[in-house]
Amino acid sequence: MQRAAFCLVLLTAGLLGFCARAQIVPVSTPLNNLITERVYDLQPPRLKNLSSDTNASAAMPFITASDVSLEFDYIYARQWFQMTTPGGGYTAPEMITKINGYNTVPSVLFVIRSNLLVTAGFDYLHEDISTIGSTTSQTFDDYTPFVYADEELLHFLPRVDTTRNSLLLGGNFSYTRSVSSVDAPGAATGLGYNDYVFGPSLVYIRSLVDWPDGAPGRVSFTLNPAYTYYYYQTPLGLERSGNFSLLGRMDAGLTRNVYLDISATWVHNIYAEHAGPDRDWAFFGAGLTAKLLNQSNHLLLFRLAYSYEAFLTRAEIHEISAQVEYHF
């Protein structure tokens, strides 16, 4: 899931209007849960072997796997911008805005009949925004319920090695209610907006290297193209935007219980009128996942990751994430 938001532009004389906030915060929980289910799995690590046998399907329980997850993110960003009066007669010097954000995401995943993976959760984001040299400050509180659904496709095809390949077609929907409070000299201003986000995605996972005992999943590659559509209701009216993204990720098992992952994501803004100075940018990330418990049908994992948002003309954004997953 990705979210775009807004920042307010103020002068000491009062409120002037909106400016686009360059930050887009990727919530990694749904993809991490999917990779855990399809790659790390229970012992031994492997991609799911999805049987197409009719009798096996008839005996299969409705929910074949489930897990709960809690993700916490810290976001630090700096953004450069200039302000102008409504008449355009005055341009202020370039200003630097600092953003400190905290993101908390509890979620639950259900695997239905081994082929349909559904992740539902709630995302709470709090951000403190301040401008260097100014007494004006702003906070954002975003409240976002979301749902992701991914259907495994390869079990429909005969003679496909589903122990080393996984192809999922999915979609997501989220609703955000954002409440903003602006503290300007002599006055306090509060504003809010509604944000609807949805879009399709495709996830392909390929096991490249087996473990010494022949089990797949020691090194796996994930490819995730997706389209995300944003529909905002702001005090200034309706706004629409859309991004196409392409993620590539490599997961490598250092041991049976410790995995290293690296990823790169290219993002393209399809709506030029809302792109600001950047229509293309990227995320680069790395993470370390450890199995803290792996007994019977119970799996407890902890993941620590870092992400950097690159190729932005007027911003730099860093994110540190910690996630706990419990599969049962």
Beta strands, then each sheet from edge to edge (+ up, - down):
strand 1: 4-11
strand 2: 14-24
strand 3: 63-81
strand 4: 95-112
strand 5: 116-131
strand 6: 137-152
strand 7: 165-184
strand 8: 187-210
strand 9: 216-234
strand 10: 237-253
strand 11: 258-269
strand 12: 280-295
strand 13: 298-310
strand 14: 315-327
sheet 1: 1+ 2-
sheet 2: 3+ 4- 5+ 6- 7+ 8- 9+ 10- 11+ 12- 13+ 14- 3+
end
